[in-house]
Amino acid sequence: MRSPLRAPWKIAAVLTAGLLAVAGCGSGGDDGSADGVVQLSLWTGFTGPDRPAYESLVKQFNDTHPKIKVTMDVQPWDAIGQKLPGAWATGQGPDLATPNFDPGVLFTYAKTNSLLPLDEAAGDGDGKLNASLFPKAVTTAFTIDGKLYAAPANMATLVLYYNKAMLTEAGVSEPKTGDDLVAAAKKLTKMNGGKVTQYGISLADHATIQMWPILQWMNGGDIVDAKGCATVAEPASVQALQTWADLVAKDKVSPVGQTGADADTLFSAKKAAMEINGPWAAAGFKSAGIDLGIAAVPVGAGGPVTLASTVPLAIGKSTKHKAQALEFLAWWTGKTAQAAFSDASGFPPVRTDVTPTNPIVAPFAAQLPTARLYLPGLPTSAKIDTDVYVPLIGKITRGEPVGPAAQSAAEAINKITGCKP
């Protein structure tokens, strides 16, 4: 799991720290050019196993654009979250950045007038930002008040990873349905003297890309509706949360309180039989010597569904090289670049008109039509996640009654969004 995914930043709290860290940064300092070559700075948080694929893409751009040089500065997400808000708000910082792994963070940067709208670069053909070819959910998430503020740095879906050897030993087939997944999680959990020696599934509940919403969606439930009104306490959601909370708290199918990194480590160490994760994890799991199976998320009463993940790639409004930065985004999301990136990274392309050639990509790309973003289009998504949803999962997996906890969460969500049911 990309770490520390889904620990959204409370921008106001870090603004002062960011202001102290921006001296001499790219877009607000000198003109960023040398020897006739325009220098563009790019901050990203891609520190994981997929990092070389991003670096390779930047190198390809530089090799084919002799008048522009992009320098990618890879930093932990928390460092970007500390420095970037203040840098961009004061007209400094990098020309381009991935502000966070959560698209909802764009609302915060838009409020400080820190983002360059990308609409003038939109269009069809080479050299244009073909936003119409991005998955609709992505374009929606990156559009605020009718303006497009980011392009997708990547696009991914989550699948079910499983240890083939563990399933074979337990006589368990690849789970196809929601009921199969529940039964498999139970059967694959091993106990010895009251102590778990093997977990059926490795679930994370904080500092992670969210897994729990998928479990609700599978059953036809959700967290909020399109208007931002809470649905987490409705029957389908409560039923799903009850099922999985009991599996964790009573049946011990997964440890309680795991971060995404914890969940990955458990599966990599062959102490858990299954995990829901994205394409960035495949290489690490294979390196760990796991006989790896990759399957679509099992289908429940709510129909086929999984979580979509996309990281926004945006331009600082104060960049002195707008044309070159827009050219970079258009190239990054172009057919040639996306075909190369997909082949190298194992991620699906960010464009719907690019067919992946890497066989590892197939199960991820196949789920794009039914993939959903987590809390999309809500300016309060980060607060809902941090203040309500993550605490809710923490409570119910430690034995707190699901119904009342879900009702309290619904009331808190409605208070945050201003919804009056």
N, C-alpha and C positions, 0 to 999 in steps of 0.2 A: 504494500500500500504506500503510495507516495506519502512521505512524512514531512510535516505534521498535518496532512490534509484535514480540512474542515475544522480549523481552529480560527474562525474568522476574526479579523482584526477590528478592534474598536478604535476607529481612526482618530477621533478627537483625543483619546488618551495618549496617543503616541505622537501627536503633531509636534509638540515641543522637542521631543527627542529627534524627530526627523529634521527639524530646522537646524539642529546643531551638527548634523552629519552631511550637509549638502555642499559645503564650500568646495568650489572648483569642479562641480559636476557639469556634465555635458551641455544640455540645451540652454542653460542660462548663463554659461560662462563665455569662453571665446566662441568663434564662429565654427569650430569643429572641422576645419579644413586644413589640409597640408599638401603642398606640392600639387595643387589642383584636384586632389582627391577629397571628397566629402567624407568626413568621419562621423559615423552614427554609433551611438552607444545604446546597448540593449541589456536591460537587467532581466534575468529570469531566475526562477526557483527550481529549475530542473536539475536537481542534484542526484537523482536516482540512476538506476541502470539504463534508463532511456536517454540520459544526457548525451552520449556520443551521437545519437541520431540528430539531435538539435544542432550540435556543433558541426556536424557534417553538412547540414542544410545551410547554415550560415557560411561555411567555407565555399559551398557551391555557388552561392550568391556572389560572394566576393570574387571568386575566380571568373565569373561571367559578367561582372560589372566593374570594370577597372577604374571607373571614376567615383565609385562609392565603396567604402570599407565599413562593414558592420563589426563592431567588437562586442562579443557577448560576455557579460559579466555574470557568472553563475553564483548565486548566493542562497542561503537558506531562506525559506519563505518568511520566517519570522523577522529576518534582517530586512527584507524588502518591505514588510509590513511596518517596520519601525521607521525606515528612512524615506520611502517614496512619497507618502502623503505630504509631508512638509516640503520635500524637494519640488514636487510638481506644483503645489499650491503657491509657492514663491517664485515660480518661473525658472527653476533650476532642475537638477536631476537629469536622467537619461532622456534620449530622444524617444526611445521605445521601451516598453516594459510589459511583463506579465504581472499585473498588480497583485494578483492572488489567484488561487486555483478555483475560487468561488466567483461565478459571474455576477452575483449580487453586489460585489464590492464596487462595481462600476457606478452604482447610484451614489455612493459616497464621494467618489472622485468627480462625478458630474456636478454635485452640489457645490464643490469648491472651484468649479469652472477649470478643472485641470486637464480635461481630455479634448483632443482634437476630433471633431466630427469627421467621419470618413466618407460621407455621402458624395462629395465631389469626385471621389475616385471610383465610385460604383459604376458599373456598366458591364457590357458583354465584350468578350474578345481579349486578346493579349494585352497586358499592361493595365488591365482594369480589375477592380475588386468585384468579382462575380458573386455578390452576396446571394443572388437568387439560387445559386447552386449549393449553398450551405444548407444543412438540415434546418427545417423551419424552426425547430425548437431553439437552435443556436442563434439564428437571426433575431428571434423574439427576445431572447435573453440579453442580447447586446444592443438592443434598441431602447432608447429612453426619450420620451416625448417626441417620437417620430424620427429621431436621428440615430444613425448607426455609430457607435462609439468604439467598437473593437472588432477584430477579426479573430477567428479561432486559431490559437496556437497549436491545438490538437483536438482530436475528437475520439472519444472512447465509449465503450459500453462495458458493463460488468458481466462476467460469466461465472459459472460454477467450476472451480478447479477441484479436482479430487485425486487422491492417491490410489492408483489402480490396484497396487498390491494389497492395500488395506481393504479395499472393497472386495477383492477376490477372496481374501482370507476369510472375510465375514460372510461371504455368499450374498453380497449386496450388488444389485445391478445399478447402472447409472440412473440416478433419479430423473424421472420425466415429468412427474406431477408434484403438486404441493404436498399431497399425502405421502408420496414416495420420499420426499425430502425429509419430512418429519420422521417417518419410519427409519430411514437410513441414519439420521442423526442419532436416534436412540440406539440402534443396533451396533453402530460403529463406536459407541462410547463404552470403554472398558474400565472396570473397577477391580481393585484388589485391596481387600481389607478396609473398604470404605474410602479408599483413595483412588482418584481417577488416574489411570495409566495411559489412556488414549481418549482424546475427545472426538466426538462425532463430527463437529464442525467448529471452526475458529471464527467467532463473531467479535467485531470491535464495536464499541459504542461511543467513543469520543476520539478526537484528534485523528480523524479518519475520513475517507470518503464514505458517505453513509450507506450502510447495508440494510438497516432496519426498515426504511421506507419501502424497499422492495418486498419485504415480507408482508407489509400491509397492502401494497398494490396487488400482490399475487392473490389476495383474498377479496379484492374489490374495494378496499379501503383507501384512505388518503389522510393527509395531514391538514391541508387547507383546500378550499375550492378556488375557482378562477378569480373570485372577488376578494380572496384573502380571508374568508371566513373559515373558522376552524371546523374540520370534519374528523379530527382525531378521536373524538368521543362517540362517533356514530358506530352502530353495531358491527359492521364489517371490519372496521379498524380495531375496535376493542377485542373482537374475537381473535384476530390475528396476533395482536399484542399479548393477549392472554395465553394463546398457544405457545408462543415462542418464549415468553417470560417464564412459563412453567417448565419448558424444556431446559432453560438455562438454570433457573433457581432450584428446581426439584430433580430434574433428570441429569443435571450436570453435563449437558452435551457440549458446553463451551465454558471457558472461564468467564468470570464476571469482571467488568471494568477494564477491558483491554483497549489499548490504543491500536491504531492501524499497524504500527510497527510491531507491537506485541503479537497481533494476530498473524502477521506474516512470519514472524520468528517461530511461532508455535507450529505452523504448517510446514515451514522449511525444515524444522527439526524432526519432522515425522512424528509429531505428538498429537496431530489432529488429522482427520481423514479428508475434510472438505474445507473450502473457504470460498467466499464470494469476493472477486477481485477483478482488476482491469488488466489490460495488455502489458502494462509496465512491469507486472510481476512475473511474467512467464519465464524470462531469462534467468532470474534469480532462483526460481523454483527448480528449473532444470539443472542449474549449476549445483543445487543442493542434492542432486542425485535422486530426485523423486520420479517415479514412473508416472508421469503426469497425464491426467485426463482433463479435457476441457469440454464443457457442455453448456448448452443454453440454460439460463435460469429456468428451473422447472415451472410448469404452467399450473396455476391454481384457478379458483373460481372466477377471478378477475380477468382471466385470459393471459396471453403471452405479454410479458413486460420485464423490463430491467431498468437500471439507472443509467442515464447518459452523463458523461463527464466531458466538459470542455473548459479550457483555460483561455481567458481573454488576452489578446495581444493588442495593446493600445499605444497611441502616440501622445506624448505630452503636448499640451496646447502651445507651450512656449518654445517648442523646437524651432531652431533657425533653418532647418532643412526639411520643410514640410513635403516638398515634391519628392525628395529622395526617400523619405520615410514611407510615404504612400506607395512609392514604387516598390519598396521592399515588401510591404504587406501584400500588394498585388501579386508579386512574384512568389512569396511564401505560400499563398493560397492557390497558386496556379496549378495546372494539370501536371506539368513536368515535375515540379517540386514535390507535390503531394504524392505522386506515384513513387518517387525516390524515398520520401520520408516514410511512407507506409511500409515499403519493402524493408527499410533499415530498422524501423522501430517496432513493428508488429501492431501499430495502431491502424485503425481504419482511416482512409483519407478524409479530409474535412469537406470534400466536394462529393456530390452525389453522382457526378459523371466520370469518376475515376474508378476503375475496377482493380482491386488489389491483386497482386501476383504472389505475395507471400502467403503460403498456406496457413500459417498460424493466424493470419488476420481474419480468415473466413468466419469463424464462429462469432467474432466481435462485430464484423460488418453485417452479418446476417440479422443481428438484433437491432440494428439502427432504426428500422421502421417502427418498432414498438418500444423504443427506449424513451425514457422521460427524465427531464431534469428535476432536481430536488429544489422545491420552493422557487420555481422560476418566476421572474418578472416582479418579485416583491422587493421593494427597497428595504424592507425590514427582515429579509431572509436571514441575515447573519444573527440578528438579535433573537429571532425565533429559534434558530438552531442552538445558539449558545445558552440562552436563558431558559428555554422551555423544552425543546425536544431532547437534547442530550441529557438533561437532568431527569426527564420522564423515563427514558430507557434505563438510566442508572437506578432509579427507584424501583421500577417493577422487576428488574432482574435480581434485585436484592430482597424481593418478597413483599413489597408494598402492593396492596390490592389494586388491580389494573383499572377497574371501572372508575373509582373516585379519582385516581391519579390522572387518568385520561380526561375526566371532566374538568379538573383543575387546570390541566394543560390547555384545554380548549378555551377556558375563560381567560387565561393569560395571553393566548394567541390573539383572541379577539380584542383584548385591551391594547395590545401592541399595534395591531393593524387598524384599529378603530372600527372594526366590523360590529354591527348591531344586529344579531340574528333575530 
